[in-house]
Amino acid sequence: MRMRTFLLAIAMLMATTSIAQGVMDVHSHIITPDYLKSIKSTHQEMDEGFPIPQWDVESQLAFMDSAGIGCSVLTMCAPQPASGAGCAVTIRQVNEQCAQLKQKYPGRFKFCAAVPLPDVDAAIAEVNYAFDTLGADGIKLATNSHGQYLGDPALDTLMQVLNDRHAVVILHPHRPEPVNSNVMRQTPLAMQEYLSETTRAIANMIARNIPSRFPNVKIVVPHCGAYLPLAIPRMKSLYRVMRAGGLIGEIDWEKSLASFYYDLAGAHSPETIKMMLTITSPDHIIYGSDFPYANSAVLCTQLERMKQYLATDVKLAPYKEMFLHENAEYLLGMSDQKPTPRFADDNELIVRIAEIEVHPEYLDQYLQAAAKIGGTSVEQEPGVVCIFPMQVADAPNQIRIVEIYRNQEAYQAHLATEHFKQYKQGTLHMVKSLKLVDTTPLDVQAMKNIFIKK
């Protein structure tokens, strides 16, 4: 009996350890009977262009166990219940059922509470109830709630409450409103318009400086950042023209972009993640499954593939644990340890040449920024041996930067510094093209002797 008790205790300890070290899923949905009843009563079952999937907690736990997911963040799915008193009642029921699951399965579930927008006063009341009574871990916001889009001035009072709460906000796209039925006739929302809808909502928020005016709110953007890796550089490139024409106000790009996190639900790949890293830093990317909107076997296969490419891709491997669980744990207050990359033992110099073409109207500004980042990096970072910008003699808009780092770890640490992120975001709209040319030194020791940094 004692041996059996001992073995049971060991098994429980191993299970607890496995959960603690498991993947953190920040994008999964709860679909309760109360929610379905409400949606069916107002004939909204096909509002999103496809059927609402079946869900129960046993299926979710089975998926989590098979995928190696330790903890999942639950959010209410689309569509938003119909406006009016019934909306608030349904959302309260969903939030309370989330809280019950969190309590019943400690460590396995967290939840971001839904709010009954477009009624802002009712939404604020639900935020307070969710945090103070239910123990919510954040708030879920739709890109639009019956036509009220994020970024709407009417939502500023809600954003102030969320800012005071230091809230984590998980976004999810909903059907655009109003919408022509032809939009969904050939291409279901989830295939394309959801990405447009997410991009639209984030662009609205940036244009009104919502993230910079409410900097304590941390906003999780779904589905690999949607079209933002393409949209943000375009917004920046057109910003001065639009500003000069009085079509848009002043935007604090750096503070706005710093508030966004990005989940990997959907069509993640090494190429997609690298594109995301053009607009964010590695500590702002987190895993999401989108369960139960895809078959659990498919999701398990996708996650295993992700683990494989994160382990083998040289540029992404240092961030594997950050992407899979550490960034999300830090964001949600489950860990007070700021995630850091894990580098392989590599003592070789990294030497590359950045080939840059600058828009002529920004040339002077860019040259100043490039000179500043070079001097600051070499002065402040022991692992940066050289960052040396030059102009091509007969093509002054063509810039070449020789970069030398002691090793891979020094290079990745450089990318994570505040001065580099400020340079990157501040000059993105100035750069017409960028090509990074990796080189192999023919005589590493000779280079080390030449580039001695005391």
NUZA-78566 format. One record per residue (C-alpha): residue in three letters; z, y, x. Coordinates in Angstrom, 2 decimals, always signed. Last residue first. Example, Ala and Ser with C-alpha at 12.3 -4.5 7.8 and 13.67 -1.06 7.14 Angstrom:
+-----+---------+---------+---------+
| res |       Z |       Y |       X |
+-----+---------+---------+---------+
| Ser |   +7.14 |   -1.06 |  +13.67 |
| Ala |   +7.80 |   -4.50 |  +12.30 |
+-----+---------+---------+---------+
% end
This chain:
+-----+---------+---------+---------+
| res |       Z |       Y |       X |
+-----+---------+---------+---------+
| Lys |  -25.79 |  +46.85 |  +38.65 |
| Lys |  -29.14 |  +45.87 |  +37.25 |
| Ile |  -31.49 |  +44.32 |  +39.76 |
| Phe |  -35.08 |  +44.22 |  +38.60 |
| Ile |  -36.93 |  +43.53 |  +41.85 |
| Asn |  -34.81 |  +40.56 |  +42.96 |
| Lys |  -34.86 |  +39.05 |  +39.47 |
| Met |  -38.62 |  +39.51 |  +39.35 |
| Ala |  -39.01 |  +37.73 |  +42.67 |
| Gln |  -36.83 |  +34.89 |  +41.38 |
| Val |  -38.97 |  +34.50 |  +38.29 |
| Asp |  -42.22 |  +34.18 |  +40.22 |
| Leu |  -45.21 |  +33.69 |  +37.93 |
| Pro |  -43.41 |  +35.30 |  +35.01 |
| Thr |  -44.54 |  +33.81 |  +31.68 |
| Thr |  -45.56 |  +36.38 |  +29.09 |
| Asp |  -44.96 |  +36.97 |  +25.39 |
| Val |  -47.26 |  +39.58 |  +23.86 |
| Leu |  -45.79 |  +41.34 |  +20.83 |
| Lys |  -48.42 |  +43.04 |  +18.68 |
| Leu |  -47.72 |  +46.09 |  +16.55 |
| Ser |  -50.02 |  +48.15 |  +14.36 |
| Lys |  -49.98 |  +51.50 |  +12.54 |
| Val |  -46.43 |  +52.39 |  +13.54 |
| Met |  -44.88 |  +55.59 |  +12.22 |
| His |  -43.64 |  +54.05 |   +8.94 |
| Leu |  -41.50 |  +51.52 |  +10.81 |
| Thr |  -40.06 |  +54.16 |  +13.14 |
| Gly |  -36.65 |  +54.74 |  +11.55 |
| Gln |  -36.14 |  +51.12 |  +10.49 |
| Lys |  -36.75 |  +49.76 |  +13.97 |
| Tyr |  -34.93 |  +52.54 |  +15.83 |
| Gln |  -31.86 |  +52.24 |  +13.56 |
| Lys |  -31.92 |  +48.45 |  +13.93 |
| Phe |  -32.14 |  +48.85 |  +17.73 |
| His |  -29.24 |  +51.33 |  +17.86 |
| Glu |  -27.10 |  +49.14 |  +15.58 |
| Thr |  -27.47 |  +46.11 |  +17.81 |
| Ala |  -28.67 |  +42.81 |  +16.32 |
| Leu |  -32.07 |  +42.78 |  +18.03 |
| His |  -30.36 |  +43.28 |  +21.39 |
| Ala |  -28.14 |  +40.24 |  +20.79 |
| Gln |  -31.28 |  +38.18 |  +20.21 |
| Tyr |  -32.73 |  +39.33 |  +23.55 |
| Ala |  -29.50 |  +38.77 |  +25.46 |
| Glu |  -29.19 |  +35.26 |  +24.03 |
| Gln |  -32.77 |  +34.45 |  +24.97 |
| Asn |  -32.19 |  +35.35 |  +28.60 |
| Arg |  -31.82 |  +38.24 |  +31.06 |
| Tyr |  -34.11 |  +40.47 |  +29.03 |
| Ile |  -37.26 |  +42.27 |  +30.15 |
| Glu |  -39.36 |  +44.52 |  +27.90 |
| Val |  -42.48 |  +46.39 |  +29.01 |
| Ile |  -43.54 |  +48.78 |  +26.26 |
| Arg |  -47.18 |  +49.77 |  +25.78 |
| Ile |  -48.13 |  +52.64 |  +23.50 |
| Gln |  -51.63 |  +53.43 |  +22.19 |
| Asn |  -51.67 |  +56.81 |  +20.46 |
| Pro |  -52.33 |  +58.39 |  +23.88 |
| Ala |  -55.67 |  +56.58 |  +24.31 |
| Asp |  -57.16 |  +57.55 |  +27.72 |
| Ala |  -53.94 |  +57.14 |  +29.71 |
| Val |  -52.33 |  +54.36 |  +27.65 |
| Gln |  -48.84 |  +55.65 |  +26.96 |
| Met |  -45.75 |  +53.97 |  +28.45 |
| Pro |  -42.39 |  +52.65 |  +27.20 |
| Phe |  -40.02 |  +50.85 |  +29.62 |
| Ile |  -37.30 |  +48.59 |  +28.24 |
| Cys |  -35.79 |  +46.86 |  +31.26 |
| Val |  -32.92 |  +44.56 |  +32.20 |
| Val |  -31.28 |  +44.26 |  +28.79 |
| Gly |  -28.50 |  +41.67 |  +29.07 |
| Pro |  -25.80 |  +44.16 |  +30.08 |
| Glu |  -26.46 |  +46.27 |  +26.98 |
| Gln |  -25.27 |  +49.90 |  +26.94 |
| Glu |  -27.39 |  +51.66 |  +29.55 |
| Val |  -30.52 |  +49.54 |  +29.26 |
| Ser |  -30.40 |  +49.73 |  +25.47 |
| Thr |  -29.67 |  +53.45 |  +25.28 |
| Gly |  -32.45 |  +54.39 |  +27.68 |
| Gly |  -35.10 |  +52.27 |  +25.96 |
| Ile |  -34.01 |  +53.22 |  +22.46 |
| Lys |  -34.15 |  +56.92 |  +23.34 |
| Ala |  -37.56 |  +56.81 |  +25.02 |
| Ala |  -38.99 |  +54.97 |  +22.04 |
| Ala |  -37.47 |  +57.42 |  +19.54 |
| Gln |  -38.81 |  +60.45 |  +21.43 |
| Leu |  -42.25 |  +58.88 |  +21.76 |
| Tyr |  -42.23 |  +58.06 |  +18.04 |
| Gln |  -41.47 |  +61.59 |  +16.97 |
| Asp |  -44.23 |  +62.98 |  +19.17 |
| Leu |  -46.75 |  +60.44 |  +17.88 |
| Tyr |  -45.97 |  +60.73 |  +14.16 |
| Glu |  -49.11 |  +62.61 |  +13.06 |
| Pro |  -51.26 |  +60.39 |  +15.28 |
| His |  -50.20 |  +57.11 |  +13.57 |
| Val |  -48.89 |  +54.93 |  +16.40 |
| Glu |  -50.58 |  +51.88 |  +17.92 |
| Ile |  -48.22 |  +49.48 |  +19.65 |
| Glu |  -48.66 |  +46.69 |  +22.21 |
| Ala |  -45.21 |  +45.31 |  +23.04 |
| Ile |  -45.18 |  +43.48 |  +26.36 |
| Arg |  -42.81 |  +40.58 |  +26.95 |
| Val |  -40.59 |  +39.19 |  +29.66 |
| Ile |  -37.68 |  +36.87 |  +28.90 |
| Leu |  -35.80 |  +35.90 |  +32.03 |
| Glu |  -34.57 |  +32.35 |  +32.26 |
| Asn |  -30.93 |  +31.36 |  +32.03 |
| Asp |  -31.07 |  +29.48 |  +28.75 |
| Asp |  -28.20 |  +27.43 |  +27.32 |
| Ala |  -29.11 |  +27.28 |  +23.67 |
| Phe |  -27.96 |  +30.16 |  +21.51 |
| Arg |  -25.70 |  +30.23 |  +18.49 |
| Pro |  -26.02 |  +33.49 |  +16.56 |
| Thr |  -22.94 |  +35.37 |  +15.28 |
| Pro |  -21.34 |  +35.48 |  +11.85 |
| Lys |  -18.54 |  +38.03 |  +11.31 |
| Gln |  -15.27 |  +36.12 |  +10.95 |
| Asp |  -13.32 |  +37.20 |   +7.87 |
| Ser |  -14.40 |  +34.12 |   +5.95 |
| Met |  -14.52 |  +33.39 |   +2.23 |
| Gly |  -14.95 |  +37.11 |   +1.52 |
| Leu |  -18.19 |  +36.70 |   -0.42 |
| Leu |  -20.38 |  +38.30 |   +2.26 |
| Tyr |  -18.66 |  +36.36 |   +5.06 |
| Glu |  -19.14 |  +33.04 |   +3.30 |
| Ala |  -22.74 |  +33.94 |   +2.50 |
| Asn |  -23.55 |  +34.79 |   +6.13 |
| Glu |  -21.84 |  +31.61 |   +7.40 |
| His |  -23.46 |  +29.10 |   +5.03 |
| Leu |  -27.04 |  +28.01 |   +5.61 |
| Phe |  -28.47 |  +31.22 |   +7.07 |
| Met |  -25.69 |  +31.76 |   +9.60 |
| Glu |  -25.58 |  +28.07 |  +10.51 |
| Lys |  -29.28 |  +28.11 |  +11.39 |
| Tyr |  -29.33 |  +31.51 |  +13.07 |
| Pro |  -29.83 |  +30.52 |  +16.73 |
| Ala |  -32.62 |  +28.12 |  +15.61 |
| Leu |  -34.82 |  +30.85 |  +14.15 |
| Lys |  -36.82 |  +32.04 |  +17.18 |
| Val |  -37.04 |  +28.62 |  +18.84 |
| Asp |  -38.01 |  +26.80 |  +15.65 |
| Thr |  -36.52 |  +23.30 |  +15.94 |
| Ala |  -33.16 |  +23.43 |  +14.16 |
| Leu |  -34.23 |  +25.94 |  +11.53 |
| Tyr |  -37.35 |  +23.85 |  +10.97 |
| Gln |  -35.29 |  +20.73 |  +10.28 |
| Lys |  -32.61 |  +22.39 |   +8.16 |
| Met |  -35.34 |  +23.93 |   +6.02 |
| Arg |  -37.05 |  +20.56 |   +5.57 |
| Glu |  -33.73 |  +19.07 |   +4.48 |
| Leu |  -33.33 |  +21.91 |   +1.99 |
| Gln |  -36.82 |  +21.41 |   +0.59 |
| Thr |  -36.25 |  +17.67 |   +0.17 |
| Cys |  -32.95 |  +18.28 |   -1.63 |
| Leu |  -34.62 |  +20.86 |   -3.90 |
| Val |  -37.39 |  +18.40 |   -4.78 |
| Ala |  -34.84 |  +15.70 |   -5.61 |
| Ser |  -32.89 |  +18.20 |   -7.74 |
| Asn |  -35.97 |  +19.09 |   -9.80 |
| Ala |  -36.45 |  +22.82 |   -9.99 |
| Tyr |  -35.07 |  +25.43 |  -12.37 |
| Pro |  -31.61 |  +23.79 |  -12.29 |
| Phe |  -30.90 |  +24.99 |   -9.56 |
| Asp |  -32.39 |  +28.11 |   -7.94 |
| Ser |  -31.51 |  +26.74 |   -4.45 |
| Gly |  -30.23 |  +29.75 |   -2.50 |
| Tyr |  -29.54 |  +30.16 |   +1.22 |
| Ile |  -28.57 |  +33.47 |   +2.83 |
| Ile |  -30.27 |  +36.13 |   +4.98 |
| His |  -28.37 |  +39.33 |   +5.83 |
| Asp |  -26.91 |  +38.31 |   +9.22 |
| Pro |  -30.41 |  +37.74 |  +10.61 |
| Ser |  -31.36 |  +41.43 |  +10.24 |
| Thr |  -33.59 |  +43.04 |   +7.62 |
| Ile |  -37.07 |  +44.46 |   +7.06 |
| Thr |  -39.17 |  +42.65 |   +9.69 |
| Leu |  -36.76 |  +39.72 |   +9.46 |
| Met |  -38.18 |  +38.92 |   +6.03 |
| Met |  -41.55 |  +38.22 |   +7.67 |
| Lys |  -39.84 |  +35.82 |  +10.06 |
| Ile |  -38.21 |  +34.11 |   +7.09 |
| Thr |  -41.56 |  +33.69 |   +5.34 |
| Glu |  -43.21 |  +32.25 |   +8.45 |
| Pro |  -40.42 |  +29.72 |   +8.97 |
| Ser |  -40.78 |  +28.69 |   +5.31 |
| His |  -39.10 |  +29.59 |   +2.01 |
| Ala |  -41.02 |  +29.21 |   -1.23 |
| Gly |  -38.22 |  +29.62 |   -3.75 |
| Ala |  -34.59 |  +30.47 |   -3.16 |
| Leu |  -34.05 |  +31.90 |   +0.32 |
| Asp |  -31.63 |  +34.68 |   -0.59 |
| Tyr |  -31.86 |  +38.21 |   +0.75 |
| Tyr |  -29.08 |  +40.70 |   +1.45 |
| Phe |  -29.56 |  +44.42 |   +0.86 |
| Ser |  -27.08 |  +47.21 |   +1.60 |
| Ala |  -28.51 |  +48.15 |   +5.01 |
| Leu |  -31.88 |  +48.98 |   +3.46 |
| Ser |  -30.47 |  +51.94 |   +1.58 |
| Lys |  -28.45 |  +53.27 |   +4.48 |
| Glu |  -31.43 |  +53.28 |   +6.84 |
| Trp |  -33.95 |  +54.59 |   +4.33 |
| Asp |  -32.02 |  +57.64 |   +3.20 |
| Ile |  -34.64 |  +58.87 |   +0.74 |
| Glu |  -35.44 |  +62.49 |   -0.15 |
| Gly |  -36.92 |  +62.89 |   -3.61 |
| Ile |  -40.26 |  +61.69 |   -4.92 |
| Leu |  -43.39 |  +63.23 |   -6.43 |
| Gly |  -42.82 |  +66.70 |   -5.02 |
| Gly |  -46.18 |  +66.63 |   -3.28 |
| Ala |  -44.58 |  +66.89 |   +0.14 |
| Arg |  -42.30 |  +63.97 |   -0.71 |
| Met |  -45.22 |  +61.81 |   -1.85 |
| Val |  -47.11 |  +62.53 |   +1.37 |
| Arg |  -43.99 |  +61.98 |   +3.47 |
| Tyr |  -43.17 |  +58.70 |   +1.76 |
| Leu |  -46.60 |  +57.10 |   +1.90 |
| Ser |  -45.98 |  +55.14 |   +5.12 |
| Lys |  -42.40 |  +54.39 |   +4.13 |
| Met |  -43.36 |  +52.98 |   +0.76 |
| Arg |  -46.04 |  +50.86 |   +2.42 |
| Pro |  -43.58 |  +49.55 |   +5.02 |
| Ile |  -41.17 |  +48.70 |   +2.15 |
| Ala |  -43.78 |  +47.00 |   -0.05 |
| Leu |  -45.02 |  +44.33 |   +2.34 |
| Pro |  -41.65 |  +42.84 |   +3.39 |
| Leu |  -40.49 |  +43.76 |   -0.14 |
| Tyr |  -42.89 |  +41.48 |   -2.01 |
| Ala |  -40.17 |  +39.04 |   -3.22 |
| Gly |  -37.23 |  +39.23 |   -0.78 |
| Cys |  -37.16 |  +35.49 |   -0.19 |
| His |  -36.65 |  +34.69 |   -3.88 |
| Pro |  -33.65 |  +36.85 |   -4.75 |
| Val |  -32.29 |  +40.20 |   -3.49 |
| Val |  -28.51 |  +40.13 |   -3.00 |
| Ile |  -26.98 |  +43.61 |   -3.27 |
| Lys |  -23.79 |  +44.63 |   -1.46 |
| Val |  -22.13 |  +47.55 |   -3.26 |
| Asn |  -19.88 |  +49.53 |   -0.90 |
| Pro |  -22.76 |  +51.88 |   -0.06 |
| Phe |  -23.03 |  +53.50 |   -3.50 |
| Arg |  -25.05 |  +56.62 |   -2.65 |
| Ser |  -27.02 |  +54.75 |   +0.04 |
| Pro |  -27.78 |  +51.76 |   -2.21 |
| Ile |  -28.72 |  +53.93 |   -5.22 |
| Asn |  -30.86 |  +56.31 |   -3.16 |
| Arg |  -32.99 |  +57.15 |   -6.22 |
| Ala |  -36.23 |  +55.92 |   -4.63 |
| Ile |  -34.35 |  +52.95 |   -3.14 |
| Met |  -33.16 |  +51.82 |   -6.56 |
| Asn |  -36.60 |  +52.11 |   -8.12 |
| Ala |  -38.15 |  +50.24 |   -5.19 |
| Ile |  -35.55 |  +47.48 |   -5.65 |
| Ala |  -36.39 |  +47.16 |   -9.36 |
| Arg |  -40.16 |  +47.10 |   -8.76 |
| Thr |  -39.88 |  +44.52 |   -5.97 |
| Thr |  -37.85 |  +42.24 |   -8.23 |
| Glu |  -40.34 |  +42.66 |  -11.09 |
| Ser |  -43.33 |  +42.08 |   -8.82 |
| Leu |  -41.80 |  +38.84 |   -7.56 |
| Tyr |  -40.97 |  +37.76 |  -11.11 |
| Glu |  -44.56 |  +38.65 |  -12.05 |
| Gln |  -46.02 |  +36.06 |   -9.69 |
| Met |  -45.32 |  +32.37 |  -10.27 |
| Ala |  -42.12 |  +32.74 |  -12.28 |
| Leu |  -43.84 |  +34.90 |  -14.87 |
| Pro |  -46.44 |  +32.26 |  -15.77 |
| Thr |  -50.02 |  +33.03 |  -14.68 |
| Gln |  -52.95 |  +32.74 |  -17.08 |
| Arg |  -51.40 |  +34.00 |  -20.32 |
| Met |  -48.33 |  +35.66 |  -18.83 |
| Val |  -49.71 |  +39.18 |  -18.34 |
| Asn |  -51.80 |  +38.71 |  -21.50 |
| Ser |  -48.59 |  +38.98 |  -23.56 |
| Asn |  -48.42 |  +42.66 |  -22.67 |
| Val |  -44.92 |  +43.51 |  -21.47 |
| Pro |  -42.43 |  +46.21 |  -22.38 |
| Glu |  -40.27 |  +45.21 |  -20.65 |
| Pro |  -40.82 |  +43.03 |  -17.61 |
| Arg |  -39.43 |  +39.50 |  -18.04 |
| His |  -36.29 |  +39.07 |  -15.98 |
| Pro |  -35.81 |  +39.06 |  -12.22 |
| His |  -32.39 |  +38.17 |  -10.80 |
| Leu |  -30.03 |  +40.33 |   -8.78 |
| Ile |  -26.71 |  +39.24 |   -7.30 |
| Val |  -24.22 |  +42.07 |   -6.88 |
| Val |  -21.29 |  +41.82 |   -4.47 |
| Ala |  -18.75 |  +44.42 |   -5.51 |
| His |  -16.75 |  +46.81 |   -3.34 |
| Arg |  -14.80 |  +47.52 |   -6.56 |
| Asp |  -15.18 |  +51.29 |   -6.23 |
| Asn |  -18.91 |  +50.73 |   -5.64 |
| Leu |  -19.16 |  +48.54 |   -8.73 |
| Val |  -17.48 |  +51.26 |  -10.79 |
| Gln |  -19.83 |  +53.87 |   -9.31 |
| Met |  -22.81 |  +51.64 |  -10.08 |
| Leu |  -21.73 |  +51.47 |  -13.71 |
| Thr |  -21.53 |  +55.27 |  -13.89 |
| Asp |  -24.96 |  +55.51 |  -12.26 |
| Leu |  -26.57 |  +53.20 |  -14.82 |
| Ala |  -27.88 |  +55.98 |  -17.08 |
| Pro |  -29.77 |  +57.35 |  -14.06 |
| Asp |  -32.07 |  +54.28 |  -14.25 |
| Gly |  -32.29 |  +52.66 |  -10.80 |
| Leu |  -32.14 |  +49.18 |  -12.28 |
| Tyr |  -34.43 |  +49.13 |  -15.28 |
| Gln |  -33.48 |  +49.51 |  -18.95 |
| Gly |  -36.32 |  +47.77 |  -20.78 |
| His |  -34.32 |  +45.09 |  -22.59 |
| Ser |  -32.14 |  +44.60 |  -19.50 |
| Asn |  -34.21 |  +45.10 |  -16.36 |
| Thr |  -33.97 |  +43.67 |  -12.86 |
| Ala |  -31.05 |  +41.69 |  -14.26 |
| Leu |  -27.61 |  +42.19 |  -12.76 |
| Lys |  -25.11 |  +39.51 |  -11.78 |
| Ile |  -21.65 |  +40.68 |  -10.73 |
| Gly |  -19.31 |  +39.43 |   -8.01 |
| Asp |  -16.63 |  +36.89 |   -7.16 |
| Ala |  -15.13 |  +36.86 |  -10.65 |
| Gly |  -11.37 |  +36.33 |  -10.94 |
| Leu |  -11.37 |  +36.01 |  -14.73 |
| Thr |   -8.77 |  +38.64 |  -15.59 |
| Asp |   -9.15 |  +41.55 |  -13.16 |
| Phe |  -12.69 |  +40.95 |  -11.87 |
| Ala |  -14.40 |  +39.78 |  -15.04 |
| Tyr |  -12.38 |  +42.08 |  -17.31 |
| Asn |  -13.25 |  +45.13 |  -15.21 |
| Val |  -16.93 |  +44.23 |  -15.05 |
| Glu |  -16.94 |  +43.46 |  -18.80 |
| Ala |  -15.55 |  +46.91 |  -19.62 |
| Ile |  -18.18 |  +48.49 |  -17.38 |
| Ala |  -20.93 |  +46.54 |  -19.17 |
| Ala |  -19.59 |  +47.57 |  -22.59 |
| Asp |  -19.74 |  +51.22 |  -21.52 |
| Val |  -23.26 |  +50.75 |  -20.11 |
| Asp |  -24.73 |  +49.12 |  -23.24 |
| Pro |  -28.14 |  +48.13 |  -21.76 |
| Leu |  -26.54 |  +45.87 |  -20.61 |
| Pro |  -24.03 |  +43.21 |  -21.61 |
| Val |  -22.75 |  +42.17 |  -18.13 |
| Ala |  -23.06 |  +38.81 |  -16.33 |
| Ala |  -20.31 |  +37.63 |  -13.99 |
| Cys |  -21.03 |  +36.41 |  -10.48 |
| Phe |  -19.49 |  +32.99 |   -9.99 |
| Lys |  -17.87 |  +30.76 |   -7.41 |
| Phe |  -17.92 |  +26.99 |   -7.53 |
| Arg |  -17.01 |  +24.01 |   -5.38 |
| Gly |  -13.87 |  +25.27 |   -3.66 |
| Pro |  -11.64 |  +24.53 |   -6.63 |
| Tyr |  -13.37 |  +22.46 |   -9.33 |
| Lys |  -11.37 |  +23.14 |  -12.51 |
| Gln |  -10.62 |  +26.77 |  -11.63 |
| Lys |  -14.21 |  +27.68 |  -10.78 |
| Leu |  -15.38 |  +25.73 |  -13.82 |
| Gln |  -13.02 |  +27.67 |  -16.08 |
| Ala |  -14.16 |  +30.99 |  -14.60 |
| Cys |  -17.79 |  +30.11 |  -15.31 |
| Gln |  -16.84 |  +29.23 |  -18.91 |
| Glu |  -15.17 |  +32.63 |  -19.25 |
| Asn |  -18.27 |  +34.39 |  -17.95 |
| Val |  -20.56 |  +32.49 |  -20.35 |
| Gln |  -18.32 |  +33.27 |  -23.34 |
| Arg |  -18.11 |  +36.95 |  -22.41 |
| Ile |  -21.90 |  +37.05 |  -22.13 |
| Thr |  -22.31 |  +35.57 |  -25.59 |
| Val |  -19.86 |  +38.03 |  -27.16 |
| Ala |  -21.39 |  +41.05 |  -25.42 |
| Cys |  -24.90 |  +40.10 |  -26.56 |
| Gly |  -23.75 |  +39.42 |  -30.11 |
| Ala |  -22.46 |  +42.98 |  -30.42 |
| Gly |  -25.92 |  +44.40 |  -29.89 |
| Ser |  -28.91 |  +43.68 |  -27.67 |
| Ala |  -30.42 |  +40.17 |  -27.63 |
| Pro |  -29.13 |  +37.82 |  -24.96 |
| Gln |  -30.60 |  +38.47 |  -21.48 |
| Pro |  -33.32 |  +35.95 |  -20.73 |
| Ala |  -32.75 |  +34.73 |  -18.07 |
| Cys |  -29.99 |  +32.74 |  -16.34 |
| Met |  -26.26 |  +33.45 |  -16.08 |
| Thr |  -24.97 |  +33.18 |  -12.54 |
| Leu |  -23.11 |  +30.43 |  -10.67 |
| Val |  -22.43 |  +30.61 |   -6.92 |
| Ser |  -22.48 |  +27.14 |   -5.39 |
| Cys |  -20.11 |  +25.60 |   -2.84 |
| Gly |  -20.26 |  +22.64 |   -0.46 |
| Ile |  -23.95 |  +21.87 |   -0.67 |
| Gly |  -24.80 |  +18.63 |   +1.16 |
| Ala |  -27.94 |  +18.06 |   -0.92 |
| Ser |  -26.74 |  +14.84 |   -2.58 |
| Asp |  -23.31 |  +16.31 |   -3.27 |
| Met |  -24.71 |  +19.56 |   -4.65 |
| Phe |  -27.17 |  +17.74 |   -6.88 |
| Ala |  -24.42 |  +15.49 |   -8.27 |
| Leu |  -22.21 |  +18.54 |   -8.81 |
| Gln |  -24.97 |  +20.29 |  -10.74 |
| Ser |  -25.70 |  +17.21 |  -12.85 |
| Glu |  -22.02 |  +16.84 |  -13.73 |
| Val |  -21.76 |  +20.54 |  -14.56 |
| Asp |  -24.44 |  +20.39 |  -17.22 |
| Trp |  -27.86 |  +21.97 |  -17.44 |
| Gln |  -31.09 |  +21.52 |  -19.41 |
| Pro |  -33.93 |  +23.85 |  -18.52 |
| Ile |  -34.93 |  +27.00 |  -20.45 |
| Pro |  -38.57 |  +26.52 |  -21.41 |
| Phe |  -41.29 |  +28.69 |  -19.82 |
| Gly |  -42.80 |  +32.13 |  -20.48 |
| Glu |  -39.61 |  +34.10 |  -19.90 |
| Asp |  -39.17 |  +34.90 |  -23.60 |
| Met |  -39.74 |  +31.24 |  -24.50 |
| Glu |  -36.29 |  +30.45 |  -25.94 |
| Gln |  -35.83 |  +33.96 |  -27.32 |
| His |  -35.88 |  +33.02 |  -31.02 |
| Thr |  -32.79 |  +35.15 |  -31.85 |
| Ser |  -30.65 |  +32.16 |  -32.91 |
| Lys |  -32.16 |  +30.12 |  -30.09 |
| Ile |  -30.82 |  +32.49 |  -27.45 |
| Ser |  -27.33 |  +32.49 |  -28.97 |
| Lys |  -27.18 |  +28.70 |  -29.24 |
| Leu |  -28.44 |  +28.35 |  -25.67 |
| Tyr |  -25.70 |  +30.67 |  -24.39 |
| Asp |  -22.98 |  +28.87 |  -26.31 |
| Pro |  -24.26 |  +25.49 |  -25.05 |
| Thr |  -24.00 |  +26.76 |  -21.46 |
| Ile |  -26.75 |  +27.35 |  -18.91 |
| Ile |  -25.20 |  +28.07 |  -15.50 |
| His |  -27.61 |  +29.15 |  -12.79 |
| Ser |  -27.84 |  +28.74 |   -9.04 |
| His |  -28.57 |  +31.22 |   -6.27 |
| Val |  -25.80 |  +31.74 |   -3.69 |
| Asp |  -25.77 |  +28.15 |   -2.35 |
| Met |  -23.44 |  +27.71 |   +0.63 |
| Val |  -24.27 |  +24.62 |   +2.71 |
| Gly |  -21.39 |  +22.39 |   +3.66 |
| Gln |  -18.72 |  +22.92 |   +6.32 |
| Ala |  -15.86 |  +23.39 |   +3.88 |
| Ile |  -17.25 |  +20.62 |   +1.69 |
| Ser |  -17.38 |  +18.15 |   +4.58 |
| Thr |  -13.86 |  +19.10 |   +5.65 |
| Thr |  -12.57 |  +18.49 |   +2.12 |
| Ala |  -14.34 |  +15.12 |   +2.00 |
| Met |  -12.95 |  +14.14 |   +5.38 |
| Leu |   -9.44 |  +15.11 |   +4.29 |
| Met |   -9.82 |  +13.14 |   +1.05 |
| Ala |  -11.00 |  +10.10 |   +3.00 |
| Ile |   -8.08 |  +10.39 |   +5.42 |
| Ala |   -5.63 |  +10.61 |   +2.51 |
| Leu |   -7.19 |   +7.56 |   +0.88 |
| Leu |   -6.94 |   +5.65 |   +4.17 |
| Phe |   -3.24 |   +6.51 |   +4.44 |
| Thr |   -2.55 |   +5.52 |   +0.83 |
| Arg |   -4.33 |   +2.20 |   +1.38 |
| Met |   -2.38 |   +1.61 |   +4.60 |
| Arg |   +0.91 |   +2.37 |   +2.82 |
| Met |   +0.00 |   +0.00 |   +0.00 |
+-----+---------+---------+---------+
% end
